[in-house]
Amino acid sequence: MERNELRIRSSEAAFVGREHELEYGLRTLEDALGARGRLLLLAGEPGIGKSRMADELAEVARRRGFHVVWGRCWEAGGAPAYWPWVQSLRALIRDLDANALQAALAAGAVDLAQLIPEIAGLVGTLPSPVTQDPDSARFSLFDSVTTFLKNLAVARPLMLVLDDLQVADTPSLLLLRFMAGSLGDHRILLLGTYRDTELGGDHPLSTTLAELLRDHTVRRLNLRGLTREDVANLITAAAGFNPTDGLVRGLHEGTEGNALFVSEVIRLLLEEGQLQEDMTEPAKVGLPQSVREVIGRRLEHLSTECVRTLTLASVLGREFSLDALSRLTERGVDETLGLLDEALGARVITDAPGAKGRLRFSHVVIRESLYDDAGLARRIQVHRRTAEVLEALYADDIDAHLAELAYHFLEGAPGGEVTKAIDYARRAGDTALTLLAYEEAARLYRMALQGLELRAPSDPVARCDLLLNLGDALARGGDQSGSRDIFLYAADLARAHHLKEQLARAALGYGGPLVWLRAGDDRHVIPLLEDGLAAIGEADSVLRARMLARLAGALRDDRSAEPRESLAKASVELARRLGEPATLAYALDGLYAALWKPDNPEARLAIARELGAVGGGVDERERVMSEHAYRFFAYVELEDVAAAHRELDTIKPLAEELRMPVHSWWVVASEALIALLEGRYDDAARLIPEALQIGMRSSPTEAHSAYALQMFQLRREEDRLAEVEDLLRSIARRQMWYPMFRCALVLLHCDLGREAEARAAFEALAEGDFGGIAFDNEWLLNMSLLSEIAYQLCDQPRAEILYIRLLPYANRSAFGPIEGCLGSVARYLGLLAAVCHRYEDAEAQFEKALASNARMKARPWLA
């Protein structure tokens, strides 16, 4: 081996400078070793030394007993969802025997098997995943991955390195964000690297960073250029002599201390024999002006055939298999490897760590330079050929490579097979959906739509179906606004081309996954659902059953209950005829919502019982949750708080087992409701904000509603009402269709002595003898609030109206799920009777209220 080559290789082992950064990283490593889990982010421009710093920290971690694994994000396109996590998890699983794996997986085996299918073969037959709503399903997956790592870290500390996060798929970033908030007191260090020069305001990583950096477990190191002293040390390590000040200054200024740039220039000068001990002005030998230029000059030292082979490899990605490359070159593996010998010797490429038969470019910038220099026409040709080669190579396991094939077929589509690009992208999107990678699924469906634009003639059916898939993926990923726009677009396309089923699917998609959700101020949802129902006709189908139920839910604001009740009952009857359990459960949910009013608690309890039976039959435990939640509502309304407590006690372990944020929120919010009812204000003060924090991950609108009304009740008891005025005003303005916020705001004005303002607002609510107050699940709470307002304002005419309306419900509580329960309705009847000067009636109602509130242990309402 020649002297210069020895120097080049020795320089690669040198790690100079970064004393402060390395010390900071080592402290973070010690934190993790001491069960203070951390996420350390290394940021900087390309070539600044992020990966090398990660290498150094990983080596120290290994010596300290950490199990270190790497997950590298794929910059070339076509990687499966969660790719960096999949690599890391597979590396961990490889080192475990079956018993250790089973113990670490615990209850999360089913979830992790979705990401790592080989788990099923290692631990035996697994049950099918529980059917869940999209948010809950992804929460369960993320929690299972996190729990698996925590369990492993008990025996041995873990370090996961996630490289090049700027090209990570959005689901991978969401999992990173989830895990960072769960590290707590565990021996886990997550280390992520990213290029901060490539992040715009709308980049997915920018959003993730904004969330991450608010967490106390997260640290960030911004790597900057090497100092002159560092450059001098690097030259000494490579060349074996102490450089002159002029050489150091010139090289430092010319490269701005970029570690890759410095190293590549030193390597180039050594290769060309131009790095001399007495050199004082490196510019005289033609110092390259950029990293790309120095790489270009280095590649000039390789043969034409070697560079041509490297260009083909650059299309495969930073890491590539020899098998695929040899097929692409139409040469054997040995001959292809022979062509790459020069590149291996020059360290342009290296063996991929831990992957037999795979090579990788020594730096991503080298791969990017080769790829960009190939030119557009040549890249299209190579992508087309690559797609064909990989399709043949993956023939026995093609489903594992759908996204990669879609990428190459689409990039080569202008001169090739666009139909395959569309098909692979659609199938890859479907696979991403099953992996709960909703954002990745949306990207792949958009890719398929992009391919469809290149195909003639136009295909409105395929386009509409892809739009519906895209809308579904966006909705599952939480982009409700974006999904509604897509569903409206799909509906317009379906109407224009008389696509009846697609129109109905677009309407149901636009309506959203929650069967009970009101239309509110959305002017599209009811007409769209009606059009969709008309389009598919009267024939029995699952789609029609769901459309009927969803339209019933949307009509909950309608003053007439008959239309929604009729639709909901028809939906249940149809679902029973079809014998489809999941659809029947959906329809029963819709029927409960449509019938939810104070005059039918027994009927609602019967629906709850049937819903629970259906849920158990189809292994949808969340339906059993719904059964007990609906019973809880009915029992609180019927003043049977003891029974409500029993339902809550049943629900809590179920919620812990299912690990769904929506159920966790519901449990805590319900506990807060009961704490307020029973006068346990310290508990309520703790539970109310806790419920909001949990609810923001699953049901932000509902969580804000419950928070506002519960804080109103708490602050009213604490004589601190002024503190919640802005909150009530804001939510009353945003949710005009919910009168309870306006009722609470008027009562606040009364309590604070603002009679004029209270009267004006009360007049608006009383219009049409309170006809604007829907007779629904919140009616008892709203009418009780209005009764207290009428009492404080001494408004006898309105009190007479309210008394007549409320009297049939004297045996109920003033309950509005899940916002609050203000004791027995009889108390408010007593207040109204007093305003109307019917003192005997008032006394009777107050006595009844005292007895009911005592039975409910509603201490605040016993005074």
N, C-alpha and C positions, 0 to 999 in steps of 0.2 A: 504493500500500500504506500502511495507516495506521501511525502511529508505534508504537502498542502491538504490532501484528503484527510490525513490524520488530524490536522488542525481544524478542518471544517467540522468533522464529527465531534471533536472534543468541545468545540464552541457550542454545540447544541446541548450539551449537558450542563453548560454554565448557566447559573441563575444569579444575575447580578442586580444590585439595587433592591428597591421595594422593601427596605427594612421596616419602615413604618407600616406599610400595607400588610406585610407578612406578620408583623407583631400583632396587628389588629385581628387578622385572620386566625392566628393561633389562640388569641384570647377567646374568640368566638368558638373555636374548637374545644377549648377547656370548658366553656359554658355548657356546651352540649354533652361533654363527658360527665359533667356534674349534674346531669338531668335537668338542664335548663335549655330545652330545645330551641334551635335558632334556624332562621333562613338568612343566609349571607348572599348578597347580590354583588357581583363584580361587573362594573359597567365601564365602557370605554369605546374608543374608535376601533375599526378593524386593525389588527396587528399590534395593538398596544400591549398585549401580554396577558389577556384574561385567561385563556386556556392554560397558559404556562403557570400562572399563579394558582389556578385550580389544581394542576398537576402536583405542584409543590405541597399544597395543603393536603391533597389526597394522600401523598406519600407519608407525610407526618402522621396523618390520621391512621394509616395502616400500622405504622410503628406503635401507635398508642392503643391498638386493639380494635379499631373501627372496622366494620365490614363496609368496604367502599364499592359502590357500583356507579356506573355512568349511564346517562340517557342523553343521546345527542339528537337534537332537533334536525329535521331534514330540510335543507334549504332548496333542494332541486324540484320539489313538488311531487305529489303522489304518495306521500307517507300515510299510513292508516291513522285514524284518530287516536289520541293519547300516546303517540309513538314514543316520546322520551320516557314516559312512565312504563309503557309495555317493556321496553328494553331493560329498565331498572328492575322491574318486578321479576322478569324472567331470570335475570342474573341472580337475584336473591333466591328464587325458587330452586334453581339448579343445585344450590348448596344444601338443600334440606332433604332429609328422608321423609317418608310418607307420614310418620307419626308427628314429627316436628312441624311439618307443613299443615297437617290437620289442626294441630293445637293453635298455631299462629293464625290460621284462617278463621277459626271459631265459627260464628254464625254467618260470616261474610263469604263463605266459599262460593255460594251461588252467584253473588254479585261479581266477585273477582273472576270467576270462570267466563263471564261475558267478555272480559278483556283478555284473559289468558286461557283459551279453550283447553289447553293441555292439562289444566288443573283437574278437570273431570277424570281424566285417565289416571291421575296420581292419587286421588283420594276416594275414588269409587263413584257410584251413581249419585247424582245430585238431583234434588227436586227442581221443578220448573220455577223460574223467578216469579215472585208475587206480582200480580198486576197492580200497578200504581199509577197515579197521575205523574206527568213528566217531571215536575219539580221534586216530588217525593222520591221517585225512582233514582234520579241523579244524586240526591242527597244520600240515599241509602248506599249507592255505589261509592261515593266519595268517602263516606263514613267507614265503609268496609275496607277500602284501601288504607285509610289512615289507621284504623284499628289493627290491621295486619302489620303495618310497620311498627306501631307501638308495641305490639306483642313480641316481635322479633327483637326490638331494642332492649327488652328486659334482660335477655341473655347476653347480648353483645351490642355495643353502640353502633349506630348506622350513620353512614354518610352517603347521600345521594347527590351526584353532580349532574345538573341539567344544563347542557351546553347550548349556546346560541338560541336563547329564549325569544329573540326578536323574530324568529321564523316559526315559533311554536304555534300549533293550532289552538283556537280559542278554548275548546274543552280542556286541553292540557293546562292552560293558564288558570282556568276556573278551579281545577283540582289543586293547583299550586296555592291559590288564594285560600281555598278551604283548609288545606293542610297546614298552612302557615299559622292559621288561627287556632290550630288544635295541637301544636307541638308541646306547649305547656311544660310539664315536669317530666319530659321524656328524653332519652339519650339519642336524639336524632339531630343531625345537621343536614339541612338542605343547602346546597350551594348552586346558585344559578349565575350564568354569564349571559351578557347581552350587549349588542352594539347600541350605544345611546345615540349615535349619529343617524340612525335610521328610524327614529320614532317620531312620527307626527302626532298631532293632537288626537286624531281619530284612530291611531294604531291600537289594536287590542291590548298590547303590552302596556301602553301608556295608561289606559284605564285600570289595568291590573296593578300597576305600580302605585297609582294614587291610593288604591285600597290597601295594598300591602304595607306601605310605609307608615300607615297610621297604627300598625300593630307593634307592640313592644318587643315582640320576638324577632323582628326583621331588622337587619343591618344592611347598609349599602356602602360599598367602596368604589369610588370613582377613580379609575386608574388613569394617570396622566403620563406624559413622555418621560423617558429616562433622563437623568441628569448627565452633565458632562462627565462626572466621575464614573457613573455607571457605564457610559459609552467607552471610556478609557479602559475600564476593567474588562468589558466585553472584547475589545480589541486584543488586550493582553492574553485573555483566555484562548482566543482563536489563533493569534499570530505568534505568541510566545515571546513578545518583546513589549517594552513600555513605549507607547506611542508619544509623539511630540504633541505639544499643546495645540499647534496649528492643525494637525490631523484630527485631533479630538474635537476642536472647535468647528472645523469645517464639516466634519461628519455629523456632529450634533445639530448644527444649524441647518444643514441640508436635509436632514431627516426629521427635524423637530422632535427628536428623541423617540420616535415610534419604534418600538422594540423589533417588530418584524422588518421594518424598513432598514434599520441599523444592521440587523443580522444578515439580511439578504445582500446588502451592499458589501459587508465584510466578506461574505461567502463569494460574491462575484469577483471582488478584487483579488481574493486568494486564488480562485479558479483561473483568473487571467494573469496571475503572477504580478499584480500591480501594487500589492500592499507591502510597502517597504518600511524598514525601521526608521529611515531618515525622512520619510514623506512629511511635508509640512502643509501642502496645499492639495487636498484630494480633488478639488475641482479641475485641476490640470489633467487628470486622467479621465475626465468626462463623467462626473458623478451623476447617476440617474436622478431625474426630477420627481419621480413618484414610485410607489411600490409596484404599480403595474409595469412601469418602464424597466425596473430592475429585474422583474420576473421575466419580461420579454427578452431582455439581454441574456439571462441565464438559459432560457429555452433555446436561444440561438446556438448554444453549445451542444444541443442534442441533435440527433439525426432527424431528417425529414420524416421517416417512417415512425420514429418514436413519437414525435410531436403529433403526427396524424392519429396515432393510436391514443395518445393522451386526450386529444380533442374528442374522439369518440367516447372515451371514459368520462369526460366532463359532462356529457349529456346524461349519463347514468346517475350522476350525483357526486358529492364529495367522496362517498364510500361506494365501492362497486365490487361485484363478484367477477373473478377471472373467467368463470364459465360464460356469463352473459357477454363480457367483453370479447372473448374469443369467438363467440357466435357472431357478434357484430362485425368483427374484423374478417370473418370467414376464414379464420386460421385455427389451428389447434391450440389447446391451452399452453403447451410447451413453447410453441412458436410465438404466441402472444407474449408470454412471459419473457422470452428472449428479446422481443422488441422493447420491453419495459425495463430491461436490465440497466440501461443508461439512466433512466429516470429514477430507479431505485438507488443507484450509486450516487446520483446527484441530490438525493433526498427530496426530489420533487414529489415522489409518492413514497409511502411506507406501508408496512403490513398493518392491517386493521387490528387493533388489540382485541384479543379474545374471539376472533372470528376467522376460522380456517378458510383459506381460499378466497379471502377478500382483501382488497387493498384500499388505501385512502390517500387523497392528496394531503400533503403535509400541512397545508394551510388552505382554508376556504378561498382566500384571495387568488391562489394559483388556479384553482378550478374555475373561478369566475372569470379570470383573464382569458383562459383557453376557450371557455364557452362563448364569451362576448366576441372574441376575435374571429370566431368561426363564421360570423355573418348570418343574416336572417335566412337566406335561401338554403344555405348548407345546414343550418340547425333544423329547419323543417324536414329536410331529407333524412337527417340522422334520427330525428324523433320518430318519423314514420317507420324507418327500418328498426329502430329500437323497440317500438310497440309490437311489431311483428315477431321479433326475436323473443321478447319477454312473454308474449302470448303463447308461443310454442314451449318455452322453458317452464312456464307455470301451469301447463295444461292439466296436470294432476291435482293442483291445489289453487285453482284460479281465483276462488272467492277470497283468498287471503291477500290478493294483489290487485283488487279492482280499482282502487284509487290510483295506483301507479300506472296501470294500463290506460285508464281514462285520461290521465295527464299526458302521456306520450301520444296517444291517438289524437287527442285534441290539438296538441302542439304541432302534430304532423298533418292535421286535417286539411289545410289548404291544398295539399297535393295528394291526399290519401282517402282513407275510409272513415268518413264522418259519422256514419251510422254506428260503427263500433264505439266511437268516442262517446256518443250520446248514451248508448246502452250501458257501457261500463260506468259512466258517471252516475247514471240513474241507480244502477245496482250498488255502486259504492255509497251513494247517499242513503239507500235503504239500509245498508249494513251499518252505517254511522248512526242511524236512528236507533237500531237495536242496541248499539253500544252507548246510548244516551248522549252521544256527541252531537247535539242538535245543531250547533253553529257550524260544525264540519259538514253535516248533512246539508244544511242550507247552501254552503259554498259549492258542494258537489252538484246539487240540483241546479244551481245557477250555471255551473260549468256545462251541464247537459243542455240547458236552454241556450247557452252560447253556441254549442254545437248545432242545435236545431236551426239557428239562424243561418248556418252555412249550407243547410240542405234544402234542395228544391225538389218538388214543389213544397209549399208550406203545408204543415200538418197540424191543424187546429186541435184535433183530439189529443195528440201527443203533447202539444204545447199546454193545453188546459190541464192535463193530468200532471205534468211537471210543475205547473204553477200551484196546483193544489198540494202537491208534495212539499213545495217550497214554503207555502203558507203554513202548513202543519209544522214543519221544522222550526220556522221562526217563532210560532206560538209556543212550542215546547221549550224553546230557548229563552222565553220571556220577552221577546220583541213583539208585544201585542199590537202596537201601532203598525209596525212593518207588516205583520201577518195580515191584519185587516186590509191594508192597501192591496196586498197580493190577492186576497180572496175576492175583493171587489173587482179587481182586474180580471180574475178568472171568471167571475160571474158575468161580466160584460162579454167576455169572449164566448162563454157558453150560450148566452142569449143569442148572440150574433150568428152562431152556427147551430142553434137548436140542439144543444147537447144537454139533455134533460137531467141525467144522473149527475153530470158535472156541475150543473147549476145548483142542484140540491146539496151536493158536497161542499160547494163554495159557500152556500148559505149557512150550513151547519158549522163549517170552519170559522166563518165570520162571527157566528154567535158565541164562539168560545167553548171551552171544555166544561164550564160550570153550568149545569142544567137550570139552576135556580136563579141565575143572574138576571136582574131586571134590565129592561132596555134603557132606562134612564133617559138621558138626553141624546142618545144615539138614534138618528133618524133613518138609518139604513137597516137595522137588524130585523125589525118586524116585517117590513115589506119584502125583504130578501128571503126570510124564512117562509113567508106566505107564497112568494113566487116559486120557491123551491118545492114546496109541498104540492102546489098545483101542477108543476112540471112532471113529477114522478107519478102522479095519479093515485088511484085508490088501492092498487095491488099491495098485498102484504109484503113487507120487507123490513129488514133491520133499519135501513136508512129512514124509512117512513116513521117507524116507531120512535126513533131518536129525534127526528124533526118535529113530531107532534109534542114530545116532552119539552124540547128546547123552546118552541114557540110558546108553550104554556108558561114557562119560566119568564120569558121576555115580557109577557103580558101582565106581570104581577103589579104593575103600576096602574093598570086599567081599572076604572071605577066599578065596572061590572065584573063580578067574579065568575059568572057562568061560562064565558068563552074559555078561560084558561082551565077551569075545572073540567069542562067537557073534553078539551084537548088532552089533558093529562090522563083522564080516565080512558080515553081511546088509546092512548099510548100504552098504558098498562095492559089493556085487553089484547092489543096486538102483540105485545111482547110475550104474553102468556101463550097465545096461539103459536107463535114462532118457536117457543121452547128454548129461547136463547138466554141463558142466565145473566150474562153481563148486561144485555140490553134491558132485561126485566129490572135489574138493579138500578140502571140509569133511569128507567121510566118511573120506578117507585120513588126515587129521589125527587123527580119532577112532580109526582103526585103529592108528596108531602109538602113541597114548597107551594104548590097551587092551592092546597087546602089549608094552609097554615093561617088560621085565624082563631079567635078566642072561643068560638061556639062549637068546636069539634075535637076536643082533646082525646076522647076515646078512639075516634076514627084514626087520628094521627098515631096513637099508640099501636093500633093494629097494623098500620103501614110500617111502623118501625120494627115490629116483630117479624113481619114478612121480609123486610129488607135484610135483617140479620140472618134469616134462614137462607135467603138467596146468596148472601155474601159468603157464608160458610160453604155452601155447595159449590161455588166456583173458586174457592181458595182466594177470595178477595177479602182479606181481613179488615181492610179499611171500611168495607160495608158493615161489618160487625161493629166497628167504631161508630159508624153513622147511626146504627140502630141504638146504641147506648147513648149517644149524644142527643138523638131525638127524644129518647125517654127522659133524659135529664131535663131537656127543655120543658116537656109536658109536666113533669113532676114539680118543677119550680113554679110553673104557672098555676098548678093545682094546689099550691101551698104545702106540698109534701116535701119539705127540704130534706128530711131524713132519707127518703127514697132517692132524692137527687144525689145526696152524699154517696149512697151505695152505688149508683150508676157511675159517679165520678171515680170511686175507688176501683171499679171494674175497668174503666177506660184507661187509667194511668199506666198500669203495666202493659196494656195493649199498645199504647202510644210509645212506650219505651222500647217495646219489641219491634215495632214497625219503623221507628226512627224517622218519621216523616215530619218535616217542619210544620206543616199545616195542622197536624194533630197535636204536636207539642205546643204550638201556640194556643190551640183551642183549650187544652187542659189548663195551662197557666192562666189564661184569660178567665176561664170558668172559676178557677180557684180564687182569682181576684174578685170576681162578682160575688161569690159566697162570702168572702172575707168582708166585703163592704156591707153586705146584707146583715152579717152577724156582728158588725161593729169592731172587727179586728183590724184596726186602721194601720198598725205597724206592718202587719202581714200584707195588707193591700198596697201600702206604699212601696213595698219590695216587689210584689208580684206584677203590678201594673206596668212599670217600665220593662221588666223582664219579658212580659208577654209581647210588648211592642218590639223589642229587639229580636225575638224569635219570629214573630209574625212578618217582619219586613223581608224575610227570606222566602216567604211562601204566599202570603195574602196581604200585601201592603195596604190596600184600600180598607179591607175589613179590620186589619190591625189598628190603623189610624182611627177608625170609627170607634172601636171599643176603647181605645186609649183615651180619646177625647171625652167620652161620656163618663168613663170611670174616674178620670182625673177631676171632672166636674163634681162628681159625687164626693170624692175624697176632700177636695179643697173646700167644698161647701160645709162639710162637717168640721173642718179645721178653721173655718172663718177666714179663708184665704182665696175667696172667689175671684178677686181681681186678677190673680195670677193666671187664670185660664181663659180670660176673656178673648185675648187675641187668638188663641187656639180654637175656641168655639166659633168665632167670627170667620176664621179662615176655612174651617171644614164645612160650615153652613153655606158658605159661598161656593165651595167646590162641589158639594153634594146637595144641590137644591131639592132633589127629589126625595130626600130623607127629611121629613119635618121634625124629627126628634132633636136635631141640632138647633133648629130655630126655636123650638119649645124651651130647650135648656137655656138658650141665650136670653129669651124673654124672662124666664125665672131669675136668671142672674141679674137682669136689670131691676126686677122687683126687690131682690135681696139687697141690692146696692142703693136702693132708694131712688131709682130713676123712673118715676111713675109715668111721666109723659112718654118717654121712649118705650117703656113696657106696654102702655096702652096702644100706641100706634102699631107696634108689632103684633100685639094680641088681636087687634081688629083684623089684620091681614090673615092670621091663622083661623079666625072664627068665621071667615067669609063662607056664606052658604050653609050656615049652621054646622060649621066644621066639616063640611063636605070634602074638603081637600085632604083630610086625614084618612088615608086608606085603611080599610078594615082588614088588617093583615097581622102578621106576627109581632109588629111593633105597636099595634093600636093601643093595647092596654097601657104601655109605658107612656105613649104620647098623650093619651087622654088623662092619665094621672098627673102628668106635668101640667097640662092645661087646667086641670081642676085646681091645683095649688095656685096657679096664676090667677084664676078667677076669684079664688078666696082672698088672695092678697090685694087684688084690685077692687074687691067688693062688687063684682059685676054680677048682679042677681039674674038678669035675663040669660046671660051665657051659662051661669051656674045651673039654672033650671034645665037648659038643653043638655048640658053635660051629665047632670044627675040622671035624667031619663035614659040617656045612652049607656051609662055605666052600670045602672042598677042591676041588670041581669047577670053581672059578673062580680057581684059582691063577694063571692067565694073564691076569687082568683087573686093572684098577686100582680102587682104593677111591674110586669116583667117585659123586657125587650131583649131578646137574645142577640148578641151576647154582651150587650152594652151595660145592662144593669137590672136590678130588681129593687124597687123602692117600697117594699113591704106590702101589706094587704091593700087591695083596692077599697076595702071598706073604710079605711082611714080617709081616703079622698072623697068618698061618698059622704062621710061625716062632715068634712069641710064644706062641701057643696050644700048640704042640708042646712048648715049653720048660716051660710050666706043667704039662703032662701027663707030664713027665720022658721024653719021646721025643726025646732029644738029637740023634740022627742025622737024624731028620726035621726037627728045628728047624734044624740046620746046612744041610741041603739047601734048605730054604725060604728061609733067609737069603741063601744064595748066589744063588738064583734071583731074590730081591728085589733084591739089589745089581745084578745084570745088567740086570734090567728097569728099575730106577730110573736106572741109568746111561744106558740107551738113551733113556729119556724125559727125560734131563737134569734129573731131579728131585733136585737137590743136597741138600735138607734130609733126604732119606730114604737118603742114602748113608753117613751116619755110623753 
